[in-house]
Amino acid sequence: MKIRHDAESGAIYIKLREGRPDHTEDFSEKADVYVDVDPEGYVVGLEALSFGDLAQAIEEHGGELDIPDRLEILR
């Protein structure tokens, strides 16, 4: 796992596995947190627009951020 923080925008990028994102899906109802998904539905990364948004998403998920390995592709 690799974590990158953009100090200028405040965005946080967490790369979970190798792969190229095909699209991004919303992962939080109240915060700007998204998962990057490859063409086969595997989650390759997580994006949060701030540490506050990441904390909000963790709170929404009961204090643990359990990111699925794969999502059903909704298109």
N, CA, C and O atoms as a DFTB+ gen file, in Angstrom:
300 C
 N C O
     1  1       0.860      -1.166       0.000
     2  2       0.000       0.000       0.000
     3  2       0.907       1.229       0.000
     4  3       1.893       1.291       0.734
     5  1       0.557       2.197      -0.832
     6  2       1.283       3.460      -0.896
     7  2       0.306       4.588      -0.630
     8  3      -0.800       4.607      -1.169
     9  1       0.725       5.535       0.211
    10  2      -0.118       6.687       0.531
    11  2       0.593       7.943       0.053
    12  3       1.774       8.152       0.328
    13  1      -0.152       8.775      -0.668
    14  2       0.384      10.042      -1.151
    15  2      -0.565      11.151      -0.731
    16  3      -1.782      11.012      -0.855
    17  1      -0.016      12.242      -0.239
    18  2      -0.817      13.395       0.177
    19  2      -0.416      14.590      -0.657
    20  3       0.767      14.923      -0.738
    21  1      -1.387      15.241      -1.280
    22  2      -1.149      16.458      -2.046
    23  2      -1.354      17.640      -1.102
    24  3      -2.491      17.994      -0.790
    25  1      -0.272      18.244      -0.651
    26  2      -0.346      19.325       0.334
    27  2      -1.116      20.531      -0.191
    28  3      -1.762      21.242       0.578
    29  1      -1.050      20.757      -1.483
    30  2      -1.743      21.916      -2.055
    31  2      -3.258      21.751      -2.029
    32  3      -3.974      22.662      -1.615
    33  1      -3.747      20.602      -2.465
    34  2      -5.198      20.396      -2.512
    35  2      -5.735      19.743      -1.239
    36  3      -6.927      19.841      -0.946
    37  1      -4.861      19.077      -0.486
    38  2      -5.286      18.345       0.701
    39  2      -5.740      16.931       0.395
    40  3      -6.103      16.192       1.310
    41  1      -5.727      16.535      -0.880
    42  2      -6.205      15.214      -1.275
    43  2      -5.250      14.122      -0.808
    44  3      -4.037      14.322      -0.746
    45  1      -5.823      12.962      -0.479
    46  2      -5.074      11.793      -0.047
    47  2      -5.341      10.683      -1.066
    48  3      -6.490      10.411      -1.415
    49  1      -4.270      10.048      -1.535
    50  2      -4.393       8.947      -2.478
    51  2      -3.755       7.716      -1.851
    52  3      -2.592       7.746      -1.451
    53  1      -4.524       6.632      -1.767
    54  2      -4.031       5.383      -1.196
    55  2      -4.105       4.320      -2.279
    56  3      -5.195       3.934      -2.700
    57  1      -2.947       3.846      -2.732
    58  2      -2.903       2.795      -3.742
    59  2      -2.904       1.453      -3.020
    60  3      -2.003       1.168      -2.232
    61  1      -3.907       0.636      -3.285
    62  2      -4.084      -0.627      -2.578
    63  2      -3.462      -1.808      -3.305
    64  3      -2.987      -2.746      -2.665
    65  1      -3.458      -1.776      -4.629
    66  2      -2.876      -2.863      -5.408
    67  2      -2.509      -2.326      -6.788
    68  3      -2.931      -1.241      -7.187
    69  1      -1.730      -3.100      -7.488
    70  2      -1.320      -2.699      -8.833
    71  2      -2.526      -2.738      -9.767
    72  3      -3.433      -3.552      -9.591
    73  1      -2.526      -1.880     -10.729
    74  2      -3.599      -1.846     -11.710
    75  2      -3.900      -0.425     -12.113
    76  3      -3.509       0.529     -11.441
    77  1      -4.593      -0.300     -13.209
    78  2      -4.934       1.011     -13.742
    79  2      -6.428       1.246     -13.538
    80  3      -7.247       0.435     -13.969
    81  1      -6.790       2.361     -12.876
    82  2      -8.220       2.629     -12.659
    83  2      -8.973       2.830     -13.965
    84  3      -8.474       3.472     -14.889
    85  1     -10.164       2.280     -14.032
    86  2     -11.060       2.461     -15.170
    87  2     -12.099       3.526     -14.853
    88  3     -12.472       4.329     -15.709
    89  1     -12.561       3.519     -13.599
    90  2     -13.554       4.511     -13.176
    91  2     -13.501       4.638     -11.650
    92  3     -12.829       3.864     -10.967
    93  1     -14.214       5.616     -11.147
    94  2     -14.236       5.903      -9.713
    95  2     -15.665       5.824      -9.212
    96  3     -16.589       6.289      -9.881
    97  1     -15.854       5.230      -8.023
    98  2     -17.185       5.134      -7.434
    99  2     -17.196       5.776      -6.052
   100  3     -16.201       5.734      -5.327
   101  1     -18.318       6.362      -5.702
   102  2     -18.497       7.019      -4.413
   103  2     -18.452       5.981      -3.298
   104  3     -19.069       4.922      -3.413
   105  1     -17.719       6.277      -2.211
   106  2     -17.586       5.340      -1.098
   107  2     -18.151       5.906       0.203
   108  3     -18.126       5.233       1.233
   109  1     -18.660       7.138       0.163
   110  2     -19.149       7.784       1.377
   111  2     -20.370       8.624       1.043
   112  3     -20.419       9.286       0.006
   113  1     -21.357       8.590       1.934
   114  2     -22.558       9.393       1.719
   115  2     -22.349      10.856       2.075
   116  3     -22.931      11.736       1.440
   117  1     -21.521      11.129       3.091
   118  2     -21.393      12.491       3.612
   119  2     -20.059      13.148       3.307
   120  3     -19.901      14.344       3.552
   121  1     -19.094      12.403       2.779
   122  2     -17.753      12.945       2.559
   123  2     -17.295      12.643       1.136
   124  3     -17.847      11.773       0.461
   125  1     -16.285      13.371       0.699
   126  2     -15.712      13.160      -0.628
   127  2     -14.634      12.087      -0.556
   128  3     -13.440      12.383      -0.507
   129  1     -15.085      10.827      -0.552
   130  2     -14.190       9.672      -0.525
   131  2     -14.656       8.725      -1.622
   132  3     -15.844       8.420      -1.730
   133  1     -13.711       8.264      -2.432
   134  2     -14.035       7.470      -3.614
   135  2     -13.091       6.280      -3.724
   136  3     -11.975       6.320      -3.207
   137  1     -13.534       5.228      -4.392
   138  2     -12.664       4.098      -4.701
   139  2     -12.425       4.077      -6.208
   140  3     -13.341       4.286      -7.004
   141  1     -11.167       3.819      -6.578
   142  2     -10.793       3.670      -7.981
   143  2     -10.881       2.187      -8.317
   144  3     -10.322       1.346      -7.613
   145  1     -11.588       1.874      -9.402
   146  2     -11.891       0.493      -9.766
   147  2     -11.332       0.204     -11.159
   148  3     -11.460       1.023     -12.070
   149  1     -10.712      -0.964     -11.315
   150  2     -10.188      -1.340     -12.626
   151  2     -11.326      -1.897     -13.493
   152  3     -12.444      -2.042     -12.999
   153  1     -11.073      -2.212     -14.763
   154  2     -12.145      -2.674     -15.652
   155  2     -12.850      -3.947     -15.193
   156  3     -13.990      -4.192     -15.590
   157  1     -12.193      -4.766     -14.362
   158  2     -12.792      -6.009     -13.884
   159  2     -13.501      -5.858     -12.549
   160  3     -14.028      -6.835     -12.016
   161  1     -13.522      -4.636     -11.994
   162  2     -14.227      -4.390     -10.746
   163  2     -13.366      -4.450      -9.500
   164  3     -13.870      -4.263      -8.393
   165  1     -12.059      -4.712      -9.662
   166  2     -11.178      -4.767      -8.498
   167  2     -10.807      -3.357      -8.048
   168  3     -10.498      -2.497      -8.872
   169  1     -10.840      -3.128      -6.752
   170  2     -10.505      -1.821      -6.192
   171  2      -8.986      -1.684      -6.177
   172  3      -8.291      -2.486      -5.554
   173  1      -8.472      -0.657      -6.871
   174  2      -7.026      -0.448      -6.940
   175  2      -6.565       0.725      -6.084
   176  3      -5.371       0.863      -5.817
   177  1      -7.498       1.574      -5.651
   178  2      -7.090       2.712      -4.845
   179  2      -8.253       3.390      -4.168
   180  3      -9.417       3.115      -4.457
   181  1      -7.911       4.284      -3.257
   182  2      -8.876       5.061      -2.489
   183  2      -8.459       6.518      -2.568
   184  3      -7.274       6.834      -2.453
   185  1      -9.424       7.408      -2.762
   186  2      -9.150       8.835      -2.799
   187  2     -10.036       9.539      -1.783
   188  3     -11.231       9.260      -1.689
   189  1      -9.448      10.445      -1.033
   190  2     -10.210      11.298      -0.123
   191  2      -9.749      12.724      -0.371
   192  3      -8.554      12.975      -0.529
   193  1     -10.688      13.657      -0.405
   194  2     -10.310      15.029      -0.721
   195  2      -9.726      15.772       0.471
   196  3      -9.250      16.898       0.326
   197  1      -9.757      15.148       1.657
   198  2      -9.108      15.731       2.832
   199  2      -9.027      14.667       3.924
   200  3      -9.699      13.638       3.854
   201  1      -8.196      14.926       4.931
   202  2      -8.139      14.022       6.079
   203  2      -9.480      14.013       6.812
   204  3      -9.893      12.983       7.344
   205  1     -10.158      15.160       6.840
   206  2     -11.474      15.237       7.475
   207  2     -12.486      14.353       6.784
   208  3     -13.282      13.682       7.441
   209  1     -12.462      14.346       5.435
   210  2     -13.371      13.477       4.691
   211  2     -13.058      12.009       4.956
   212  3     -13.971      11.195       5.094
   213  1     -11.771      11.665       5.028
   214  2     -11.392      10.287       5.314
   215  2     -11.889       9.875       6.701
   216  3     -12.403       8.771       6.877
   217  1     -11.734      10.762       7.680
   218  2     -12.222      10.482       9.039
   219  2     -13.736      10.308       9.043
   220  3     -14.253       9.437       9.743
   221  1     -14.455      11.123       8.273
   222  2     -15.910      11.016       8.183
   223  2     -16.312       9.668       7.586
   224  3     -17.236       9.021       8.080
   225  1     -15.627       9.247       6.534
   226  2     -15.931       7.955       5.906
   227  2     -15.681       6.812       6.884
   228  3     -16.465       5.864       6.943
   229  1     -14.598       6.893       7.649
   230  2     -14.298       5.851       8.637
   231  2     -15.410       5.812       9.686
   232  3     -15.853       4.734      10.083
   233  1     -15.857       6.974      10.129
   234  2     -16.956       7.032      11.097
   235  2     -18.233       6.425      10.520
   236  3     -18.934       5.686      11.211
   237  1     -18.540       6.733       9.258
   238  2     -19.737       6.174       8.599
   239  2     -19.698       4.652       8.560
   240  3     -20.738       3.997       8.630
   241  1     -18.507       4.095       8.448
   242  2     -18.352       2.644       8.335
   243  2     -18.090       1.995       9.693
   244  3     -17.505       0.914       9.759
   245  1     -18.516       2.642      10.765
   246  2     -18.440       2.057      12.092
   247  2     -17.059       2.058      12.716
   248  3     -16.768       1.221      13.571
   249  1     -16.200       2.986      12.305
   250  2     -14.877       3.091      12.903
   251  2     -13.804       2.278      12.209
   252  3     -12.628       2.368      12.562
   253  1     -14.201       1.480      11.218
   254  2     -13.248       0.699      10.435
   255  2     -13.541       0.920       8.967
   256  3     -14.697       0.931       8.546
   257  1     -12.497       1.093       8.201
   258  2     -12.669       1.300       6.771
   259  2     -12.334      -0.001       6.059
   260  3     -11.183      -0.244       5.696
   261  1     -13.348      -0.835       5.861
   262  2     -13.175      -2.123       5.208
   263  2     -13.461      -1.927       3.722
   264  3     -14.616      -1.813       3.312
   265  1     -12.411      -1.890       2.931
   266  2     -12.550      -1.651       1.494
   267  2     -12.625      -2.998       0.790
   268  3     -11.716      -3.818       0.924
   269  1     -13.695      -3.234       0.046
   270  2     -13.825      -4.542      -0.618
   271  2     -12.765      -4.731      -1.693
   272  3     -12.310      -3.761      -2.299
   273  1     -12.371      -5.980      -1.929
   274  2     -11.421      -6.281      -3.002
   275  2     -12.028      -5.993      -4.361
   276  3     -11.342      -5.569      -5.291
   277  1     -13.325      -6.231      -4.459
   278  2     -13.978      -6.096      -5.759
   279  2     -15.368      -5.498      -5.579
   280  3     -16.062      -5.802      -4.609
   281  1     -15.768      -4.650      -6.517
   282  2     -17.107      -4.071      -6.519
   283  2     -17.857      -4.554      -7.742
   284  3     -17.264      -4.845      -8.781
   285  1     -19.162      -4.635      -7.604
   286  2     -19.978      -4.899      -8.787
   287  2     -19.974      -3.615      -9.608
   288  3     -20.227      -2.532      -9.081
   289  1     -19.690      -3.739     -10.873
   290  2     -19.616      -2.566     -11.733
   291  2     -21.026      -2.111     -12.069
   292  3     -21.822      -2.866     -12.628
   293  1     -21.318      -0.875     -11.723
   294  2     -22.646      -0.299     -11.972
   295  2     -22.564       0.669     -13.140
   296  3     -22.149       1.816     -12.976
   297  1     -22.945       0.221     -14.278
   298  2     -22.926       1.100     -15.461
   299  2     -24.222       0.978     -16.193
   300  3     -24.416       1.632     -17.217
